[in-house]
Amino acid sequence: MPAFDEELFGPVAALVRVKDTETAIQVANNTSFGLGAAIFTRDVAEGERIAREELSAGACFVNDFVKSDSRLPLGGIKQSGFGREIGPHGIREWTNVKTVVVK
């Protein structure tokens, strides 16, 4: 299924049935890409833990869709890009720092 193996920009979703959460995480991380990931769950604390500690993606959302926000850094890992854009982390990457000393 190309929608499962390629980096797509939606609205598109590939649904794959798995036996448990551990397998779902393995399937989600088994990709060459890693721009964003979303977890929809009733257990918000567990969703946050999975997003923070187990998912391989540049941006992880719990009970929300992957999207950009100018206040937050945006960028992927693996073949989804290098570094971050937008937000304070990204703007520093585009800034050249200069030192001027006058006596």
N, C-alpha and C positions, 0 to 999 in steps of 0.2 A: 504494500500500500504506500504509494509515494507520499501521501499526507503524513505518514508516520515517520518516514526516513529523511525527509527534506525540511529545510528551514522555510516555513510558510509564514506569511503575514496575513492574518485573518480578515474577516471572521471565519476561521476554520478550526475544527477540532477533530482529532483522531481518537476514537474511543477504543480502548483495549481492555478486555475483561481479565482481571488477575485474581489470585486467590486471597491475598492479604496485603497489608500496608507495606511490609518489607519488600514484597515482590513488586508492588507499584513503584516504590522508590528506585529499585534496580532497573525497571523498565524505563522510568523517566530519565535516569542518568545514563542509560545505554544509548547515547547519541553523540555525534560529532559536534553538535551545536549546544549552545547554552546561553541564549539571550535572556529569556524569561521563563518563569514557571508559576503556575497557580495551583493552589490546594483549596478545595472546597470541603469543609468539614464542620461537624457540630462541636467538636472538641478543639476550640480555638487555641488553647495552650499547647496541645499536641501538634496542631498545624504549624504554630510558630516555631516549635522545636525542630520539626522536620525541615521547615524552610531555612532556618538558621544553620542547622548542623548537618543535614543530609542531602539536600538537593544541590546539584551542580548547575547553577545558573547565576547570571549576573544580577538579576532582580527576581525576587520571589514574593508572591502575593498570597495572602491567606484570606479566603472568602471574598476575593475581588479578582478582576481580570487584569492581565498584564497590560500596563500602559505607561506612558512617560509623563513626568511631572517636572516642570522647570525647577522645582525646589530640590529635586533628588537626582543623584548621579544616575546615568543610564549607560549601560554597556554590557557586553556579553563576555563569555569565556569560551574556550575551545575555538572552534571555527566561526564563532559568532562575533568576532572582533576582539580588539585589544584595547585596554584602557577604559576610561569613563568620559562621557560627555555630559553636559548640563550640570547644574548644581555646583556647589563650592569646590568639590574635588575636580570636576571637569574644567572649570574656568581656570584653575591654577595650571592645568596642563597647557593652556593656550596663552599663558602670561609669561612674558620675558621679564625676569627680575634684573634690575640694573642698580649698581652701587655707584653713587657719586659722593666724593668726599671733597669739601671745600674748606680751606684754612684761611 
